[in-house]
Amino acid sequence: MKAFSQAHGAPVAPLSTESLVGPVIDASLDAVVIADLEGRILRVNPAAEAIFGHAPGSMIGRSIGDAIVPVHLRAAHDRGMAHHAATG
């Protein structure tokens, strides 16, 4: 980026990961669900909301287990998340 601004004389604003990756995630036809180590949903794309039948924005802050894992699989999901958090 620095080389471009020096060569062209125009300042170039630094790009954030979100500004680069966000449009790709949003345009994806596949469901994208991003969660923290506790399994709390941080970001979803429109395809995920449509596939899982949730209103826009309604999945943010919820646990993955509560939002998209079928009830009969939640205990196994919770064990898997705990194992992943402990072992990486």
Phi and psi in radians as a Rosetta constraint file:
Dihedral C 1 N 2 CA 2 C 2 CIRCULARHARMONIC -1.098 0.35
Dihedral N 2 CA 2 C 2 N 3 CIRCULARHARMONIC -0.717 0.35
Dihedral C 2 N 3 CA 3 C 3 CIRCULARHARMONIC -1.090 0.35
Dihedral N 3 CA 3 C 3 N 4 CIRCULARHARMONIC -0.684 0.35
Dihedral C 3 N 4 CA 4 C 4 CIRCULARHARMONIC -1.097 0.35
Dihedral N 4 CA 4 C 4 N 5 CIRCULARHARMONIC -0.818 0.35
Dihedral C 4 N 5 CA 5 C 5 CIRCULARHARMONIC -1.164 0.35
Dihedral N 5 CA 5 C 5 N 6 CIRCULARHARMONIC -0.612 0.35
Dihedral C 5 N 6 CA 6 C 6 CIRCULARHARMONIC -1.211 0.35
Dihedral N 6 CA 6 C 6 N 7 CIRCULARHARMONIC -0.714 0.35
Dihedral C 6 N 7 CA 7 C 7 CIRCULARHARMONIC -1.239 0.35
Dihedral N 7 CA 7 C 7 N 8 CIRCULARHARMONIC -0.586 0.35
Dihedral C 7 N 8 CA 8 C 8 CIRCULARHARMONIC -1.870 0.35
Dihedral N 8 CA 8 C 8 N 9 CIRCULARHARMONIC -0.080 0.35
Dihedral C 8 N 9 CA 9 C 9 CIRCULARHARMONIC 1.270 0.35
Dihedral N 9 CA 9 C 9 N 10 CIRCULARHARMONIC 0.130 0.35
Dihedral C 9 N 10 CA 10 C 10 CIRCULARHARMONIC -1.977 0.35
Dihedral N 10 CA 10 C 10 N 11 CIRCULARHARMONIC 2.371 0.35
Dihedral C 10 N 11 CA 11 C 11 CIRCULARHARMONIC -1.202 0.35
Dihedral N 11 CA 11 C 11 N 12 CIRCULARHARMONIC 2.526 0.35
Dihedral C 11 N 12 CA 12 C 12 CIRCULARHARMONIC -2.055 0.35
Dihedral N 12 CA 12 C 12 N 13 CIRCULARHARMONIC 2.154 0.35
Dihedral C 12 N 13 CA 13 C 13 CIRCULARHARMONIC -1.236 0.35
Dihedral N 13 CA 13 C 13 N 14 CIRCULARHARMONIC 2.431 0.35
Dihedral C 13 N 14 CA 14 C 14 CIRCULARHARMONIC -1.128 0.35
Dihedral N 14 CA 14 C 14 N 15 CIRCULARHARMONIC 2.508 0.35
Dihedral C 14 N 15 CA 15 C 15 CIRCULARHARMONIC -1.696 0.35
Dihedral N 15 CA 15 C 15 N 16 CIRCULARHARMONIC 2.409 0.35
Dihedral C 15 N 16 CA 16 C 16 CIRCULARHARMONIC -1.544 0.35
Dihedral N 16 CA 16 C 16 N 17 CIRCULARHARMONIC 2.785 0.35
Dihedral C 16 N 17 CA 17 C 17 CIRCULARHARMONIC -1.020 0.35
Dihedral N 17 CA 17 C 17 N 18 CIRCULARHARMONIC -0.740 0.35
Dihedral C 17 N 18 CA 18 C 18 CIRCULARHARMONIC -1.072 0.35
Dihedral N 18 CA 18 C 18 N 19 CIRCULARHARMONIC -0.709 0.35
Dihedral C 18 N 19 CA 19 C 19 CIRCULARHARMONIC -1.194 0.35
Dihedral N 19 CA 19 C 19 N 20 CIRCULARHARMONIC -0.448 0.35
Dihedral C 19 N 20 CA 20 C 20 CIRCULARHARMONIC -1.525 0.35
Dihedral N 20 CA 20 C 20 N 21 CIRCULARHARMONIC -0.773 0.35
Dihedral C 20 N 21 CA 21 C 21 CIRCULARHARMONIC -1.598 0.35
Dihedral N 21 CA 21 C 21 N 22 CIRCULARHARMONIC -0.537 0.35
Dihedral C 21 N 22 CA 22 C 22 CIRCULARHARMONIC -0.914 0.35
Dihedral N 22 CA 22 C 22 N 23 CIRCULARHARMONIC -0.878 0.35
Dihedral C 22 N 23 CA 23 C 23 CIRCULARHARMONIC -1.087 0.35
Dihedral N 23 CA 23 C 23 N 24 CIRCULARHARMONIC -0.568 0.35
Dihedral C 23 N 24 CA 24 C 24 CIRCULARHARMONIC -1.198 0.35
Dihedral N 24 CA 24 C 24 N 25 CIRCULARHARMONIC -0.785 0.35
Dihedral C 24 N 25 CA 25 C 25 CIRCULARHARMONIC -1.060 0.35
Dihedral N 25 CA 25 C 25 N 26 CIRCULARHARMONIC -0.818 0.35
Dihedral C 25 N 26 CA 26 C 26 CIRCULARHARMONIC -1.123 0.35
Dihedral N 26 CA 26 C 26 N 27 CIRCULARHARMONIC -0.563 0.35
Dihedral C 26 N 27 CA 27 C 27 CIRCULARHARMONIC -1.474 0.35
Dihedral N 27 CA 27 C 27 N 28 CIRCULARHARMONIC -0.205 0.35
Dihedral C 27 N 28 CA 28 C 28 CIRCULARHARMONIC -1.116 0.35
Dihedral N 28 CA 28 C 28 N 29 CIRCULARHARMONIC 2.420 0.35
Dihedral C 28 N 29 CA 29 C 29 CIRCULARHARMONIC -1.437 0.35
Dihedral N 29 CA 29 C 29 N 30 CIRCULARHARMONIC -0.253 0.35
Dihedral C 29 N 30 CA 30 C 30 CIRCULARHARMONIC -1.525 0.35
Dihedral N 30 CA 30 C 30 N 31 CIRCULARHARMONIC 2.676 0.35
Dihedral C 30 N 31 CA 31 C 31 CIRCULARHARMONIC -1.239 0.35
Dihedral N 31 CA 31 C 31 N 32 CIRCULARHARMONIC 2.311 0.35
Dihedral C 31 N 32 CA 32 C 32 CIRCULARHARMONIC -2.163 0.35
Dihedral N 32 CA 32 C 32 N 33 CIRCULARHARMONIC 2.091 0.35
Dihedral C 32 N 33 CA 33 C 33 CIRCULARHARMONIC -2.200 0.35
Dihedral N 33 CA 33 C 33 N 34 CIRCULARHARMONIC 2.114 0.35
Dihedral C 33 N 34 CA 34 C 34 CIRCULARHARMONIC -1.948 0.35
Dihedral N 34 CA 34 C 34 N 35 CIRCULARHARMONIC 2.238 0.35
Dihedral C 34 N 35 CA 35 C 35 CIRCULARHARMONIC -2.299 0.35
Dihedral N 35 CA 35 C 35 N 36 CIRCULARHARMONIC 2.789 0.35
Dihedral C 35 N 36 CA 36 C 36 CIRCULARHARMONIC -1.505 0.35
Dihedral N 36 CA 36 C 36 N 37 CIRCULARHARMONIC -3.087 0.35
Dihedral C 36 N 37 CA 37 C 37 CIRCULARHARMONIC -1.134 0.35
Dihedral N 37 CA 37 C 37 N 38 CIRCULARHARMONIC -0.397 0.35
Dihedral C 37 N 38 CA 38 C 38 CIRCULARHARMONIC -1.484 0.35
Dihedral N 38 CA 38 C 38 N 39 CIRCULARHARMONIC -0.021 0.35
Dihedral C 38 N 39 CA 39 C 39 CIRCULARHARMONIC 1.481 0.35
Dihedral N 39 CA 39 C 39 N 40 CIRCULARHARMONIC 0.216 0.35
Dihedral C 39 N 40 CA 40 C 40 CIRCULARHARMONIC -1.419 0.35
Dihedral N 40 CA 40 C 40 N 41 CIRCULARHARMONIC 2.295 0.35
Dihedral C 40 N 41 CA 41 C 41 CIRCULARHARMONIC -1.286 0.35
Dihedral N 41 CA 41 C 41 N 42 CIRCULARHARMONIC 2.192 0.35
Dihedral C 41 N 42 CA 42 C 42 CIRCULARHARMONIC -1.756 0.35
Dihedral N 42 CA 42 C 42 N 43 CIRCULARHARMONIC -0.582 0.35
Dihedral C 42 N 43 CA 43 C 43 CIRCULARHARMONIC -2.739 0.35
Dihedral N 43 CA 43 C 43 N 44 CIRCULARHARMONIC 2.479 0.35
Dihedral C 43 N 44 CA 44 C 44 CIRCULARHARMONIC -2.389 0.35
Dihedral N 44 CA 44 C 44 N 45 CIRCULARHARMONIC 2.756 0.35
Dihedral C 44 N 45 CA 45 C 45 CIRCULARHARMONIC -1.769 0.35
Dihedral N 45 CA 45 C 45 N 46 CIRCULARHARMONIC 2.926 0.35
Dihedral C 45 N 46 CA 46 C 46 CIRCULARHARMONIC -1.005 0.35
Dihedral N 46 CA 46 C 46 N 47 CIRCULARHARMONIC -0.602 0.35
Dihedral C 46 N 47 CA 47 C 47 CIRCULARHARMONIC -1.099 0.35
Dihedral N 47 CA 47 C 47 N 48 CIRCULARHARMONIC -0.708 0.35
Dihedral C 47 N 48 CA 48 C 48 CIRCULARHARMONIC -1.101 0.35
Dihedral N 48 CA 48 C 48 N 49 CIRCULARHARMONIC -0.750 0.35
Dihedral C 48 N 49 CA 49 C 49 CIRCULARHARMONIC -1.068 0.35
Dihedral N 49 CA 49 C 49 N 50 CIRCULARHARMONIC -0.726 0.35
Dihedral C 49 N 50 CA 50 C 50 CIRCULARHARMONIC -1.225 0.35
Dihedral N 50 CA 50 C 50 N 51 CIRCULARHARMONIC -0.787 0.35
Dihedral C 50 N 51 CA 51 C 51 CIRCULARHARMONIC -1.089 0.35
Dihedral N 51 CA 51 C 51 N 52 CIRCULARHARMONIC -0.736 0.35
Dihedral C 51 N 52 CA 52 C 52 CIRCULARHARMONIC -1.593 0.35
Dihedral N 52 CA 52 C 52 N 53 CIRCULARHARMONIC -0.043 0.35
Dihedral C 52 N 53 CA 53 C 53 CIRCULARHARMONIC 1.320 0.35
Dihedral N 53 CA 53 C 53 N 54 CIRCULARHARMONIC 0.590 0.35
Dihedral C 53 N 54 CA 54 C 54 CIRCULARHARMONIC -1.900 0.35
Dihedral N 54 CA 54 C 54 N 55 CIRCULARHARMONIC 2.595 0.35
Dihedral C 54 N 55 CA 55 C 55 CIRCULARHARMONIC -1.207 0.35
Dihedral N 55 CA 55 C 55 N 56 CIRCULARHARMONIC 2.626 0.35
Dihedral C 55 N 56 CA 56 C 56 CIRCULARHARMONIC -0.918 0.35
Dihedral N 56 CA 56 C 56 N 57 CIRCULARHARMONIC 2.268 0.35
Dihedral C 56 N 57 CA 57 C 57 CIRCULARHARMONIC 1.429 0.35
Dihedral N 57 CA 57 C 57 N 58 CIRCULARHARMONIC -0.164 0.35
Dihedral C 57 N 58 CA 58 C 58 CIRCULARHARMONIC -1.345 0.35
Dihedral N 58 CA 58 C 58 N 59 CIRCULARHARMONIC -0.236 0.35
Dihedral C 58 N 59 CA 59 C 59 CIRCULARHARMONIC -1.557 0.35
Dihedral N 59 CA 59 C 59 N 60 CIRCULARHARMONIC -0.357 0.35
Dihedral C 59 N 60 CA 60 C 60 CIRCULARHARMONIC -1.076 0.35
Dihedral N 60 CA 60 C 60 N 61 CIRCULARHARMONIC 2.282 0.35
Dihedral C 60 N 61 CA 61 C 61 CIRCULARHARMONIC 1.537 0.35
Dihedral N 61 CA 61 C 61 N 62 CIRCULARHARMONIC -0.247 0.35
Dihedral C 61 N 62 CA 62 C 62 CIRCULARHARMONIC -1.473 0.35
Dihedral N 62 CA 62 C 62 N 63 CIRCULARHARMONIC 2.824 0.35
Dihedral C 62 N 63 CA 63 C 63 CIRCULARHARMONIC -1.370 0.35
Dihedral N 63 CA 63 C 63 N 64 CIRCULARHARMONIC 2.601 0.35
Dihedral C 63 N 64 CA 64 C 64 CIRCULARHARMONIC -1.006 0.35
Dihedral N 64 CA 64 C 64 N 65 CIRCULARHARMONIC -0.745 0.35
Dihedral C 64 N 65 CA 65 C 65 CIRCULARHARMONIC -0.987 0.35
Dihedral N 65 CA 65 C 65 N 66 CIRCULARHARMONIC -0.818 0.35
Dihedral C 65 N 66 CA 66 C 66 CIRCULARHARMONIC -1.245 0.35
Dihedral N 66 CA 66 C 66 N 67 CIRCULARHARMONIC -0.567 0.35
Dihedral C 66 N 67 CA 67 C 67 CIRCULARHARMONIC -1.449 0.35
Dihedral N 67 CA 67 C 67 N 68 CIRCULARHARMONIC -0.702 0.35
Dihedral C 67 N 68 CA 68 C 68 CIRCULARHARMONIC -2.357 0.35
Dihedral N 68 CA 68 C 68 N 69 CIRCULARHARMONIC -0.187 0.35
Dihedral C 68 N 69 CA 69 C 69 CIRCULARHARMONIC -1.553 0.35
Dihedral N 69 CA 69 C 69 N 70 CIRCULARHARMONIC 2.230 0.35
Dihedral C 69 N 70 CA 70 C 70 CIRCULARHARMONIC -0.994 0.35
Dihedral N 70 CA 70 C 70 N 71 CIRCULARHARMONIC 2.561 0.35
Dihedral C 70 N 71 CA 71 C 71 CIRCULARHARMONIC -0.915 0.35
Dihedral N 71 CA 71 C 71 N 72 CIRCULARHARMONIC -0.757 0.35
Dihedral C 71 N 72 CA 72 C 72 CIRCULARHARMONIC -1.231 0.35
Dihedral N 72 CA 72 C 72 N 73 CIRCULARHARMONIC -0.165 0.35
Dihedral C 72 N 73 CA 73 C 73 CIRCULARHARMONIC -1.937 0.35
Dihedral N 73 CA 73 C 73 N 74 CIRCULARHARMONIC -0.005 0.35
Dihedral C 73 N 74 CA 74 C 74 CIRCULARHARMONIC -1.139 0.35
Dihedral N 74 CA 74 C 74 N 75 CIRCULARHARMONIC -0.694 0.35
Dihedral C 74 N 75 CA 75 C 75 CIRCULARHARMONIC -1.080 0.35
Dihedral N 75 CA 75 C 75 N 76 CIRCULARHARMONIC -0.756 0.35
Dihedral C 75 N 76 CA 76 C 76 CIRCULARHARMONIC -1.151 0.35
Dihedral N 76 CA 76 C 76 N 77 CIRCULARHARMONIC -0.701 0.35
Dihedral C 76 N 77 CA 77 C 77 CIRCULARHARMONIC -1.068 0.35
Dihedral N 77 CA 77 C 77 N 78 CIRCULARHARMONIC -0.810 0.35
Dihedral C 77 N 78 CA 78 C 78 CIRCULARHARMONIC -1.071 0.35
Dihedral N 78 CA 78 C 78 N 79 CIRCULARHARMONIC -0.701 0.35
Dihedral C 78 N 79 CA 79 C 79 CIRCULARHARMONIC -1.114 0.35
Dihedral N 79 CA 79 C 79 N 80 CIRCULARHARMONIC -0.735 0.35
Dihedral C 79 N 80 CA 80 C 80 CIRCULARHARMONIC -1.115 0.35
Dihedral N 80 CA 80 C 80 N 81 CIRCULARHARMONIC -0.721 0.35
Dihedral C 80 N 81 CA 81 C 81 CIRCULARHARMONIC -1.133 0.35
Dihedral N 81 CA 81 C 81 N 82 CIRCULARHARMONIC -0.721 0.35
Dihedral C 81 N 82 CA 82 C 82 CIRCULARHARMONIC -1.121 0.35
Dihedral N 82 CA 82 C 82 N 83 CIRCULARHARMONIC -0.726 0.35
Dihedral C 82 N 83 CA 83 C 83 CIRCULARHARMONIC -1.100 0.35
Dihedral N 83 CA 83 C 83 N 84 CIRCULARHARMONIC -0.761 0.35
Dihedral C 83 N 84 CA 84 C 84 CIRCULARHARMONIC -1.113 0.35
Dihedral N 84 CA 84 C 84 N 85 CIRCULARHARMONIC -0.740 0.35
Dihedral C 84 N 85 CA 85 C 85 CIRCULARHARMONIC -1.102 0.35
Dihedral N 85 CA 85 C 85 N 86 CIRCULARHARMONIC -0.618 0.35
Dihedral C 85 N 86 CA 86 C 86 CIRCULARHARMONIC -1.378 0.35
Dihedral N 86 CA 86 C 86 N 87 CIRCULARHARMONIC -0.561 0.35
Dihedral C 86 N 87 CA 87 C 87 CIRCULARHARMONIC -1.985 0.35
Dihedral N 87 CA 87 C 87 N 88 CIRCULARHARMONIC -0.254 0.35
